[in-house]
Amino acid sequence: MITLSEMAWRPFWSLYLTNELGASIAAVGLLAMVQSSERLLFQLPGGILADRWGRRKIIVYGTALRILTPILYLWATHWTQVFWALIISGATSIYMPAFNAIIADSLPETERGAGYGAYRMITSIPRIFSPIIGGMVMDSFGYLEGVRLFLYVSLGVNILVTYVRYRVITETLVDESDAKRRPKVREKKTLKENVRETFDLPHTIWVMIAVAVLSSFGTRMVMSFTSIYAVEVIGLTNTQLGLVSTTAGLVTAALALPGGMLADRFGRKPMIVFSRVATPVSLFFTTLCGNFSQYYTVQGLNSLAAALGGGGGRGRAGGPAWNALVADIVPPQKRGTVQGAIGTVTGIVSAPASILGSSG
């Protein structure tokens, strides 16, 4: 439901900033840097808390915090006022490591790829409908009224999702010897001890972090500006831009589960390698596009990478094969912490990327 409401306005956010809130290209880059940095810097503390206090509490509290984000976006009348919303939005990502961990905890090792694929497929279904509807609304009413309309929808959805997660989610960090499945009681450790343990990682995890950093840095240099480039340089309408995002959702929904199943059968590495190669290739060909058909085709390749291996988008660390590999390597009591560490290290190193991209 969160994806359903947000994907109606997210593809047009950069255009909203430049056309309605007075942001320059450099300002868009600055905001993108703040957004990605804030979002990822909160993940390490979130992962540590998820492994210490349990998954459910962090997920519910983090989701509740999302209620404030659309309120602050609606309050902003100038791009400088968006910073407050971005800080709160970043803080909400504190529950993402817990979310990944709770999925891993609930899946057998031989079916993790398929399980993550099924999750990606289900959450991608709203992307089939929302972006093109959003594009039609933007063409009909403009960015100001269109984005604000969907922000009100997001506010209502966030309230509803917080309540549903509070009622439905059960704790998975348990003592396996306890038949009553009580939350696992962990030895209390200082934050310094937790951080030391966090970075005591297997070699494969450090390689994955390096891959995530390089991929994220490269894609973030350009991804915040692709919608502006598509509309103002290539000449797409908002409806066409929405159709591109809708097709991306369709591709991801159709291929995420098969991609996860292939990762279970043939291994995680081939799917991850394909994704991390296909994403920069698609970004390069984007610069050669001169019309809607070419742009549509190239973005289809990016969507394929996102569906099968977890690249695409902003080069984030994630996807069925990626998350399954992390879960295979890391024991349950450290999954939240490690997921948070990957996100935080990636965020710190790649933070300047959007600023560098805006200077070009």
C-alpha positions as CSV (number, residue, x, y, z in Angstrom):
1,M,0.0,0.0,0.0
2,I,2.9,2.3,0.7
3,T,4.3,1.6,-2.7
4,L,0.9,2.2,-4.3
5,S,0.6,5.7,-2.9
6,E,4.2,6.8,-3.2
7,M,4.9,5.6,-6.7
8,A,2.1,7.9,-8.0
9,W,4.3,11.0,-7.1
10,R,7.9,9.8,-6.7
11,P,8.7,9.7,-10.4
12,F,7.8,13.4,-10.6
13,W,9.5,14.6,-7.4
14,S,12.5,16.2,-9.0
15,L,10.2,18.0,-11.5
16,Y,8.1,19.1,-8.6
17,L,11.1,20.5,-6.8
18,T,12.3,22.5,-9.9
19,N,9.0,23.7,-11.1
20,E,7.1,24.4,-7.9
21,L,9.5,24.8,-5.1
22,G,12.2,26.8,-6.9
23,A,15.0,24.3,-6.7
24,S,18.0,24.5,-9.1
25,I,19.7,21.3,-10.5
26,A,22.4,21.8,-7.8
27,A,19.7,22.0,-5.1
28,V,18.1,18.8,-6.4
29,G,21.5,17.2,-6.1
30,L,21.9,18.5,-2.6
31,L,18.5,17.2,-1.5
32,A,19.1,13.8,-3.1
33,M,22.4,13.6,-1.1
34,V,20.7,14.5,2.2
35,Q,17.8,12.1,1.5
36,S,20.1,9.1,0.7
37,S,22.5,9.9,3.5
38,E,19.9,10.3,6.1
39,R,18.0,7.2,5.0
40,L,21.1,5.0,5.1
41,L,22.8,6.4,8.2
42,F,19.9,5.3,10.3
43,Q,20.1,1.7,9.2
44,L,23.1,0.6,11.3
45,P,21.4,1.7,14.6
46,G,18.2,0.2,13.3
47,G,19.9,-3.1,12.6
48,I,21.6,-3.2,16.1
49,L,18.3,-2.4,17.8
50,A,16.5,-5.1,15.7
51,D,19.0,-7.7,16.8
52,R,18.8,-6.6,20.5
53,W,15.1,-5.7,21.0
54,G,13.5,-7.7,18.2
55,R,12.2,-7.1,14.7
56,R,8.6,-6.2,15.5
57,K,9.1,-3.1,17.7
58,I,11.5,-1.5,15.3
59,I,9.2,-2.1,12.3
60,V,6.1,-0.7,14.0
61,Y,7.9,2.4,15.5
62,G,9.6,3.1,12.2
63,T,6.4,2.8,10.2
64,A,4.6,5.1,12.7
65,L,7.3,7.7,12.0
66,R,6.4,7.6,8.3
67,I,3.2,9.4,9.2
68,L,5.1,12.7,9.7
69,T,6.8,12.7,6.3
70,P,3.9,13.6,4.0
71,I,2.8,16.2,6.5
72,L,6.2,18.0,6.3
73,Y,6.3,17.7,2.6
74,L,2.8,19.3,2.4
75,W,4.0,22.1,4.7
76,A,7.0,23.0,2.5
77,T,6.5,25.9,0.1
78,H,10.2,26.3,-0.8
79,W,12.8,23.6,-1.5
80,T,14.8,24.7,1.6
81,Q,11.9,23.6,3.8
82,V,12.1,20.0,2.4
83,F,15.1,19.3,4.6
84,W,13.0,18.6,7.7
85,A,10.9,16.1,5.8
86,L,14.0,14.4,4.5
87,I,15.5,14.0,8.0
88,I,12.3,12.3,9.2
89,S,12.1,10.2,6.0
90,G,15.6,9.1,6.7
91,A,14.8,8.2,10.2
92,T,12.0,5.9,9.1
93,S,14.5,3.7,7.3
94,I,15.6,2.6,10.8
95,Y,13.2,-0.4,10.3
96,M,14.5,-1.6,7.0
97,P,17.2,-4.0,8.4
98,A,14.6,-5.4,10.7
99,F,12.2,-5.9,7.7
100,N,14.9,-7.8,5.7
101,A,15.8,-9.8,8.8
102,I,12.2,-10.9,9.6
103,I,11.8,-12.1,6.0
104,A,15.1,-14.1,6.2
105,D,14.1,-15.5,9.6
106,S,10.8,-16.8,8.2
107,L,12.3,-18.6,5.1
108,P,14.2,-21.9,4.8
109,E,17.6,-21.6,3.3
110,T,16.8,-23.5,0.1
111,E,13.8,-21.2,-0.6
112,R,15.1,-17.8,0.4
113,G,15.7,-16.6,-3.2
114,A,12.1,-17.5,-4.1
115,G,10.8,-16.0,-0.9
116,Y,12.5,-12.7,-1.5
117,G,11.4,-12.8,-5.1
118,A,7.8,-13.3,-4.1
119,Y,8.0,-10.4,-1.7
120,R,9.5,-8.2,-4.4
121,M,6.8,-9.4,-6.9
122,I,4.0,-8.5,-4.5
123,T,5.4,-5.1,-3.5
124,S,6.0,-4.3,-7.2
125,I,2.4,-4.8,-8.3
126,P,1.3,-1.3,-7.3
127,R,4.0,0.1,-9.5
128,I,2.1,-1.3,-12.5
129,F,-0.7,1.2,-11.9
130,S,0.4,4.1,-9.8
131,P,3.0,5.8,-12.0
132,I,0.9,6.1,-15.2
133,I,-2.0,7.3,-13.1
134,G,0.3,9.8,-11.5
135,G,1.6,11.0,-14.9
136,M,-2.0,11.6,-16.1
137,V,-2.8,13.6,-13.0
138,M,0.4,15.7,-13.4
139,D,-0.5,16.4,-17.1
140,S,-4.0,17.3,-16.1
141,F,-3.5,19.3,-12.9
142,G,0.2,20.2,-12.8
143,Y,2.9,19.2,-10.4
144,L,1.7,21.3,-7.4
145,E,-1.8,20.0,-7.2
146,G,-0.9,16.5,-8.4
147,V,1.9,15.8,-5.9
148,R,0.0,17.4,-3.0
149,L,-3.0,15.2,-3.8
150,F,-0.9,12.0,-3.6
151,L,0.8,13.2,-0.4
152,Y,-2.6,13.3,1.3
153,V,-3.2,9.8,0.1
154,S,0.2,8.7,1.4
155,L,-0.7,10.2,4.8
156,G,-3.8,8.1,5.1
157,V,-2.0,5.0,3.8
158,N,0.8,5.4,6.4
159,I,-1.6,5.6,9.2
160,L,-3.4,2.5,8.0
161,V,-0.2,0.5,7.4
162,T,1.1,1.4,10.9
163,Y,-2.1,0.0,12.5
164,V,-2.0,-3.2,10.3
165,R,1.7,-3.9,11.1
166,Y,1.0,-3.4,14.8
167,R,-1.8,-5.9,14.7
168,V,-0.3,-8.5,12.3
169,I,3.5,-8.7,12.6
170,T,4.8,-11.3,15.1
171,E,8.4,-11.5,16.5
172,T,10.8,-13.9,14.8
173,L,13.9,-13.3,16.8
174,V,13.3,-16.2,19.3
175,D,15.1,-18.7,21.3
176,E,14.8,-21.8,19.1
177,S,14.8,-24.1,22.2
178,D,11.7,-22.3,23.6
179,A,8.6,-24.1,22.4
180,K,6.5,-21.1,23.4
181,R,8.5,-18.9,21.0
182,R,9.2,-16.1,23.4
183,P,11.3,-13.3,22.2
184,K,14.9,-14.2,22.6
185,V,16.7,-12.7,25.6
186,R,20.1,-11.3,24.6
187,E,23.1,-10.5,26.7
188,K,23.3,-6.7,27.1
189,K,26.3,-5.1,25.4
190,T,27.5,-1.6,25.0
191,L,27.0,0.3,21.7
192,K,30.8,0.1,21.2
193,E,30.8,-3.7,21.5
194,N,27.9,-4.0,19.1
195,V,29.7,-1.8,16.6
196,R,32.9,-3.9,16.9
197,E,30.9,-7.0,16.3
198,T,29.1,-5.4,13.4
199,F,32.3,-4.8,11.4
200,D,33.7,-8.3,12.2
201,L,32.2,-9.6,8.9
202,P,33.1,-12.5,6.6
203,H,35.2,-11.6,3.5
204,T,32.2,-12.2,1.2
205,I,30.1,-9.5,3.0
206,W,32.9,-7.0,2.6
207,V,33.1,-7.7,-1.1
208,M,29.3,-7.2,-1.3
209,I,29.7,-3.9,0.5
210,A,32.4,-2.8,-2.0
211,V,30.1,-3.7,-4.9
212,A,27.2,-1.9,-3.3
213,V,29.3,1.3,-2.7
214,L,30.6,1.4,-6.3
215,S,27.1,0.6,-7.8
216,S,25.3,3.1,-5.6
217,F,27.9,5.9,-6.1
218,G,27.6,5.6,-9.9
219,T,23.9,5.4,-10.2
220,R,23.2,8.2,-7.6
221,M,25.2,10.6,-9.8
222,V,22.5,10.5,-12.4
223,M,19.3,8.9,-11.1
224,S,17.8,12.0,-9.4
225,F,18.1,13.9,-12.7
226,T,16.8,11.3,-15.1
227,S,13.2,12.4,-14.9
228,I,14.2,16.0,-15.6
229,Y,16.4,14.8,-18.5
230,A,13.6,12.7,-19.9
231,V,11.0,15.5,-19.8
232,E,13.1,18.5,-20.6
233,V,15.7,17.1,-23.0
234,I,14.2,14.0,-24.6
235,G,10.7,15.5,-24.6
236,L,8.6,12.9,-22.8
237,T,5.2,13.9,-21.4
238,N,4.5,13.2,-17.7
239,T,2.1,10.4,-18.9
240,Q,4.9,8.8,-20.9
241,L,7.3,9.1,-17.9
242,G,4.7,7.4,-15.8
243,L,4.3,4.7,-18.4
244,V,8.0,4.0,-18.1
245,S,7.7,3.5,-14.3
246,T,4.6,1.4,-14.8
247,T,6.4,-0.9,-17.2
248,A,9.3,-1.1,-14.7
249,G,6.8,-2.3,-12.1
250,L,5.3,-4.8,-14.5
251,V,8.7,-6.3,-15.3
252,T,9.7,-6.5,-11.7
253,A,6.4,-8.0,-10.7
254,A,6.6,-10.6,-13.5
255,L,10.2,-11.6,-13.1
256,A,11.1,-11.1,-9.4
257,L,9.8,-14.6,-8.4
258,P,11.4,-16.4,-11.3
259,G,14.6,-14.5,-10.6
260,G,14.6,-15.6,-7.0
261,M,13.9,-19.2,-8.0
262,L,16.8,-19.1,-10.4
263,A,19.0,-17.8,-7.6
264,D,18.0,-20.8,-5.5
265,R,18.7,-23.2,-8.3
266,F,21.8,-21.8,-10.0
267,G,23.3,-19.7,-7.2
268,R,23.1,-16.1,-6.0
269,K,26.3,-14.9,-7.7
270,P,25.2,-15.1,-11.4
271,M,22.0,-13.1,-10.8
272,I,23.9,-10.4,-8.8
273,V,26.6,-10.1,-11.4
274,F,24.0,-9.7,-14.2
275,S,22.2,-7.0,-12.3
276,R,25.3,-5.0,-11.4
277,V,26.5,-5.1,-15.0
278,A,23.1,-4.3,-16.7
279,T,22.4,-1.3,-14.5
280,P,25.3,0.9,-15.6
281,V,24.9,-0.3,-19.2
282,S,21.3,1.0,-19.2
283,L,22.3,4.3,-17.7
284,F,25.0,4.8,-20.4
285,F,22.4,4.1,-23.2
286,T,20.0,6.6,-21.6
287,T,22.4,9.4,-22.7
288,L,22.0,8.2,-26.3
289,C,18.2,8.2,-26.3
290,G,16.5,10.8,-28.5
291,N,12.8,9.8,-28.2
292,F,10.3,8.0,-26.0
293,S,10.6,4.6,-27.7
294,Q,14.4,4.5,-27.1
295,Y,14.1,5.7,-23.6
296,Y,11.3,3.2,-22.9
297,T,13.5,0.3,-24.2
298,V,16.6,1.3,-22.3
299,Q,14.7,1.6,-19.0
300,G,13.3,-1.8,-19.6
301,L,16.8,-3.2,-19.3
302,N,17.2,-1.4,-16.0
303,S,14.0,-2.9,-14.8
304,L,15.2,-6.4,-15.8
305,A,18.3,-5.9,-13.7
306,A,16.2,-4.8,-10.7
307,A,13.9,-7.8,-11.1
308,L,16.5,-10.5,-11.5
309,G,19.4,-9.4,-9.3
310,G,18.3,-6.4,-7.3
311,G,20.3,-3.7,-9.1
312,G,18.4,-1.1,-11.1
313,G,17.0,2.0,-9.5
314,R,19.7,3.7,-7.5
315,G,22.0,0.7,-7.3
316,R,20.9,-0.1,-3.8
317,A,22.1,-3.2,-2.0
318,G,19.1,-5.5,-2.2
319,G,17.0,-7.8,-4.4
320,P,16.1,-11.5,-4.1
321,A,19.5,-12.9,-4.9
322,W,21.4,-10.3,-2.9
323,N,19.3,-10.6,0.3
324,A,19.3,-14.4,0.1
325,L,23.1,-14.5,-0.1
326,V,23.3,-12.2,3.0
327,A,20.9,-14.4,4.9
328,D,22.9,-17.6,3.9
329,I,26.1,-16.2,5.3
330,V,24.9,-14.3,8.4
331,P,23.4,-16.0,11.5
332,P,19.9,-14.9,12.5
333,Q,21.1,-13.0,15.6
334,K,23.3,-10.7,13.4
335,R,21.1,-10.3,10.3
336,G,19.6,-7.0,11.2
337,T,22.9,-5.5,12.2
338,V,24.7,-6.7,9.1
339,Q,21.9,-5.4,6.8
340,G,22.2,-2.1,8.6
341,A,25.9,-2.0,8.3
342,I,25.8,-2.6,4.5
343,G,23.3,0.2,4.2
344,T,25.2,2.7,6.4
345,V,28.6,2.1,4.8
346,T,27.1,2.4,1.4
347,G,25.3,5.6,2.4
348,I,28.4,7.3,3.9
349,V,30.7,6.6,0.9
350,S,28.2,7.4,-1.8
351,A,26.7,10.5,-0.2
352,P,28.5,13.0,-2.4
353,A,27.5,11.3,-5.6
354,S,24.3,13.4,-6.3
355,I,26.2,16.6,-5.7
356,L,28.9,15.6,-8.2
357,G,26.2,14.6,-10.7
358,S,24.5,18.0,-10.4
359,S,27.8,19.8,-11.1
360,G,28.0,18.1,-14.5
